[in-house]
């Protein structure tokens, strides 16, 4: 495992990339509504990224065919935008990664198409709270297992489950760098966090069981029991004093 730490100047480059990714998520919010297709949402995001002069990192990454990942209802991650129209009450995760000046900014949020049900709101809230429980563990001298343990403890206390097969990751000039950031685990285990480390935290939380299934397109991952799934994501940097979230926009 080769973990690269970033300088203060490099982290500022990543903050700029992260803010631009967050700006795409800000823009798309007003367009999420019943009747719109995920392909249309992807097109709008792609156009925004192009207008900023940036590159959508997912497009053609290992053959992925679109600029964004959009995962609806029981889709956990890596949903491919397409012609299916959103229905009232659908929940969806939109995952944006831009490349700006050679640096990656990676973030995702949940959106509601119309008014979702109680369970849909709940799993989205638990995923949001789990993300921030993980972020709260980030500081020099902490360990990766502390992050995963905090996420797992919160989610399971709420009666939800944590997806095991997919995780956060180091990020910088590369889309996916070391280390892997598991969203479950034991405190006091894993790599020690050091200033300059940059990685994503992106817990995938299921309302039902944790088991997953990969669809035939070899990208889309769904809950095996067809339960709802939710995810929020930030890119963070370990600082001398704790943690810095790099994917904030002016609205968040």
Secondary structure as a PSIPRED ss2 file (coil, helix, strand):
# PSIPRED VFORMAT (PSIPRED V4.0)

   1 X C   1.000  0.000  0.000
   2 X C   1.000  0.000  0.000
   3 X C   1.000  0.000  0.000
   4 X C   1.000  0.000  0.000
   5 X C   1.000  0.000  0.000
   6 X C   1.000  0.000  0.000
   7 X C   1.000  0.000  0.000
   8 X H   0.000  1.000  0.000
   9 X H   0.000  1.000  0.000
  10 X H   0.000  1.000  0.000
  11 X H   0.000  1.000  0.000
  12 X H   0.000  1.000  0.000
  13 X H   0.000  1.000  0.000
  14 X H   0.000  1.000  0.000
  15 X H   0.000  1.000  0.000
  16 X H   0.000  1.000  0.000
  17 X H   0.000  1.000  0.000
  18 X H   0.000  1.000  0.000
  19 X H   0.000  1.000  0.000
  20 X H   0.000  1.000  0.000
  21 X H   0.000  1.000  0.000
  22 X H   0.000  1.000  0.000
  23 X H   0.000  1.000  0.000
  24 X H   0.000  1.000  0.000
  25 X H   0.000  1.000  0.000
  26 X H   0.000  1.000  0.000
  27 X H   0.000  1.000  0.000
  28 X H   0.000  1.000  0.000
  29 X H   0.000  1.000  0.000
  30 X H   0.000  1.000  0.000
  31 X H   0.000  1.000  0.000
  32 X C   1.000  0.000  0.000
  33 X C   1.000  0.000  0.000
  34 X C   1.000  0.000  0.000
  35 X C   1.000  0.000  0.000
  36 X C   1.000  0.000  0.000
  37 X E   0.000  0.000  1.000
  38 X H   0.000  1.000  0.000
  39 X H   0.000  1.000  0.000
  40 X H   0.000  1.000  0.000
  41 X H   0.000  1.000  0.000
  42 X H   0.000  1.000  0.000
  43 X H   0.000  1.000  0.000
  44 X H   0.000  1.000  0.000
  45 X H   0.000  1.000  0.000
  46 X H   0.000  1.000  0.000
  47 X H   0.000  1.000  0.000
  48 X H   0.000  1.000  0.000
  49 X H   0.000  1.000  0.000
  50 X H   0.000  1.000  0.000
  51 X H   0.000  1.000  0.000
  52 X C   1.000  0.000  0.000
  53 X C   1.000  0.000  0.000
  54 X C   1.000  0.000  0.000
  55 X E   0.000  0.000  1.000
  56 X E   0.000  0.000  1.000
  57 X C   1.000  0.000  0.000
  58 X C   1.000  0.000  0.000
  59 X C   1.000  0.000  0.000
  60 X C   1.000  0.000  0.000
  61 X H   0.000  1.000  0.000
  62 X H   0.000  1.000  0.000
  63 X H   0.000  1.000  0.000
  64 X C   1.000  0.000  0.000
  65 X C   1.000  0.000  0.000
  66 X C   1.000  0.000  0.000
  67 X C   1.000  0.000  0.000
  68 X C   1.000  0.000  0.000
  69 X E   0.000  0.000  1.000
  70 X E   0.000  0.000  1.000
  71 X E   0.000  0.000  1.000
  72 X E   0.000  0.000  1.000
  73 X C   1.000  0.000  0.000
  74 X C   1.000  0.000  0.000
  75 X E   0.000  0.000  1.000
  76 X E   0.000  0.000  1.000
  77 X E   0.000  0.000  1.000
  78 X C   1.000  0.000  0.000
  79 X C   1.000  0.000  0.000
  80 X E   0.000  0.000  1.000
  81 X C   1.000  0.000  0.000
  82 X C   1.000  0.000  0.000
  83 X C   1.000  0.000  0.000
  84 X C   1.000  0.000  0.000
  85 X E   0.000  0.000  1.000
  86 X C   1.000  0.000  0.000
  87 X C   1.000  0.000  0.000
  88 X C   1.000  0.000  0.000
  89 X C   1.000  0.000  0.000
  90 X E   0.000  0.000  1.000
  91 X E   0.000  0.000  1.000
  92 X E   0.000  0.000  1.000
  93 X E   0.000  0.000  1.000
  94 X E   0.000  0.000  1.000
  95 X E   0.000  0.000  1.000
  96 X E   0.000  0.000  1.000
  97 X E   0.000  0.000  1.000
  98 X E   0.000  0.000  1.000
  99 X E   0.000  0.000  1.000
 100 X E   0.000  0.000  1.000
 101 X C   1.000  0.000  0.000
 102 X C   1.000  0.000  0.000
 103 X E   0.000  0.000  1.000
 104 X E   0.000  0.000  1.000
 105 X E   0.000  0.000  1.000
 106 X E   0.000  0.000  1.000
 107 X E   0.000  0.000  1.000
 108 X E   0.000  0.000  1.000
 109 X E   0.000  0.000  1.000
 110 X E   0.000  0.000  1.000
 111 X E   0.000  0.000  1.000
 112 X E   0.000  0.000  1.000
 113 X E   0.000  0.000  1.000
 114 X C   1.000  0.000  0.000
 115 X C   1.000  0.000  0.000
 116 X C   1.000  0.000  0.000
 117 X C   1.000  0.000  0.000
 118 X H   0.000  1.000  0.000
 119 X H   0.000  1.000  0.000
 120 X H   0.000  1.000  0.000
 121 X H   0.000  1.000  0.000
 122 X H   0.000  1.000  0.000
 123 X H   0.000  1.000  0.000
 124 X H   0.000  1.000  0.000
 125 X H   0.000  1.000  0.000
 126 X H   0.000  1.000  0.000
 127 X H   0.000  1.000  0.000
 128 X H   0.000  1.000  0.000
 129 X H   0.000  1.000  0.000
 130 X H   0.000  1.000  0.000
 131 X H   0.000  1.000  0.000
 132 X H   0.000  1.000  0.000
 133 X H   0.000  1.000  0.000
 134 X H   0.000  1.000  0.000
 135 X H   0.000  1.000  0.000
 136 X C   1.000  0.000  0.000
 137 X C   1.000  0.000  0.000
 138 X C   1.000  0.000  0.000
 139 X C   1.000  0.000  0.000
 140 X C   1.000  0.000  0.000
 141 X C   1.000  0.000  0.000
 142 X C   1.000  0.000  0.000
 143 X E   0.000  0.000  1.000
 144 X H   0.000  1.000  0.000
 145 X H   0.000  1.000  0.000
 146 X H   0.000  1.000  0.000
 147 X H   0.000  1.000  0.000
 148 X H   0.000  1.000  0.000
 149 X H   0.000  1.000  0.000
 150 X H   0.000  1.000  0.000
 151 X H   0.000  1.000  0.000
 152 X H   0.000  1.000  0.000
 153 X H   0.000  1.000  0.000
 154 X H   0.000  1.000  0.000
 155 X H   0.000  1.000  0.000
 156 X H   0.000  1.000  0.000
 157 X H   0.000  1.000  0.000
 158 X C   1.000  0.000  0.000
 159 X C   1.000  0.000  0.000
 160 X C   1.000  0.000  0.000
 161 X E   0.000  0.000  1.000
 162 X E   0.000  0.000  1.000
 163 X C   1.000  0.000  0.000
 164 X C   1.000  0.000  0.000
 165 X C   1.000  0.000  0.000
 166 X C   1.000  0.000  0.000
 167 X C   1.000  0.000  0.000
 168 X E   0.000  0.000  1.000
 169 X E   0.000  0.000  1.000
 170 X E   0.000  0.000  1.000
 171 X C   1.000  0.000  0.000
 172 X C   1.000  0.000  0.000
 173 X C   1.000  0.000  0.000
 174 X C   1.000  0.000  0.000
 175 X C   1.000  0.000  0.000
 176 X C   1.000  0.000  0.000
 177 X E   0.000  0.000  1.000
 178 X E   0.000  0.000  1.000
 179 X E   0.000  0.000  1.000
 180 X E   0.000  0.000  1.000
 181 X E   0.000  0.000  1.000
 182 X C   1.000  0.000  0.000
 183 X C   1.000  0.000  0.000
 184 X C   1.000  0.000  0.000
 185 X C   1.000  0.000  0.000
 186 X C   1.000  0.000  0.000
 187 X C   1.000  0.000  0.000
 188 X C   1.000  0.000  0.000
 189 X C   1.000  0.000  0.000
 190 X C   1.000  0.000  0.000
 191 X C   1.000  0.000  0.000
 192 X E   0.000  0.000  1.000
 193 X C   1.000  0.000  0.000
 194 X C   1.000  0.000  0.000
 195 X C   1.000  0.000  0.000
 196 X C   1.000  0.000  0.000
 197 X C   1.000  0.000  0.000
 198 X E   0.000  0.000  1.000
 199 X E   0.000  0.000  1.000
 200 X E   0.000  0.000  1.000
 201 X E   0.000  0.000  1.000
 202 X C   1.000  0.000  0.000
 203 X C   1.000  0.000  0.000
 204 X E   0.000  0.000  1.000
 205 X E   0.000  0.000  1.000
 206 X E   0.000  0.000  1.000
 207 X C   1.000  0.000  0.000
 208 X C   1.000  0.000  0.000
 209 X C   1.000  0.000  0.000
 210 X C   1.000  0.000  0.000
 211 X C   1.000  0.000  0.000
 212 X E   0.000  0.000  1.000
 213 X E   0.000  0.000  1.000
 214 X E   0.000  0.000  1.000
 215 X C   1.000  0.000  0.000
 216 X C   1.000  0.000  0.000
 217 X C   1.000  0.000  0.000
 218 X C   1.000  0.000  0.000
 219 X C   1.000  0.000  0.000
 220 X C   1.000  0.000  0.000
 221 X E   0.000  0.000  1.000
 222 X E   0.000  0.000  1.000
 223 X E   0.000  0.000  1.000
 224 X C   1.000  0.000  0.000
 225 X C   1.000  0.000  0.000
 226 X C   1.000  0.000  0.000
 227 X C   1.000  0.000  0.000
 228 X C   1.000  0.000  0.000
 229 X E   0.000  0.000  1.000
 230 X E   0.000  0.000  1.000
 231 X E   0.000  0.000  1.000
 232 X C   1.000  0.000  0.000
 233 X E   0.000  0.000  1.000
 234 X E   0.000  0.000  1.000
 235 X E   0.000  0.000  1.000
 236 X E   0.000  0.000  1.000
 237 X E   0.000  0.000  1.000
 238 X E   0.000  0.000  1.000
 239 X E   0.000  0.000  1.000
 240 X C   1.000  0.000  0.000
 241 X C   1.000  0.000  0.000
 242 X E   0.000  0.000  1.000
 243 X E   0.000  0.000  1.000
 244 X E   0.000  0.000  1.000
 245 X E   0.000  0.000  1.000
 246 X C   1.000  0.000  0.000
 247 X C   1.000  0.000  0.000
 248 X C   1.000  0.000  0.000
 249 X C   1.000  0.000  0.000
 250 X C   1.000  0.000  0.000
 251 X C   1.000  0.000  0.000
 252 X C   1.000  0.000  0.000
